[in-house]
Amino acid sequence: MYAPRFIVSMIGALLAFAIATYFMTHSLSTTLIQTVICAILIQIGYFVGVLLLAHREARARGNSAGGGNSRIVGLARKVDEPVALPVSPMNSSEPLNR
C-alpha cells in the first residue's frame, strides 16, 4: 500500500462522504462528527491492512527459508552461509508507473 496514494484517496472518499451526509442530514455538526468517525474507521482499516501485508510477507519469508519455523532454521544455519532472501513482488517504482 503506497501511503500518499492512500491519503489522496482517503481525502476524496471523506469529501464524498461529507457531501452525501450533509445532503441527507442538513446539519454541519452531524456531518463533521460522522466524517471524523468515518476517517477513524478508514485509518483502522488501513492499519489492519498494513499489518496483514507485513504478516503475510514475514510468513512467506519463513516458508522459503525451509518450510519450518524461521527462528529454528536461522539458529541451525552456519554463520558463513549466505542467506538468500526472496525477491519482493512489489514494484519499487510504483508511483512512477503510468
C-alpha positions, 0 to 999 in steps of 0.5 A: 500500500503506497501511503500518499496514494492512500491519503489522496484517496482517503481525502476524496472518499471523506469529501464524498462522504461529507457531501452525501451526509450533509445532503441527507442530514442538513446539519454541519455538526452531524456531518463533521462528527460522522466524517471524523468517525468515518476517517477513524474507521478508514485509518483502522482499516488501513492499519489492519491492512498494513499489518496483514501485508507485513504478516503475510510477507514475514510468513512467506519469508519463513516458508522459503527459508525451509518450510519450518519455523524461521527462528529454528532454521536461522539458529541451525544455519552456519554463520558463513552461509549466505542467506538468500532472501526472496525477491519482493513482488512489489514494484519499487517504482510504483508511483512512477508507473503510468 
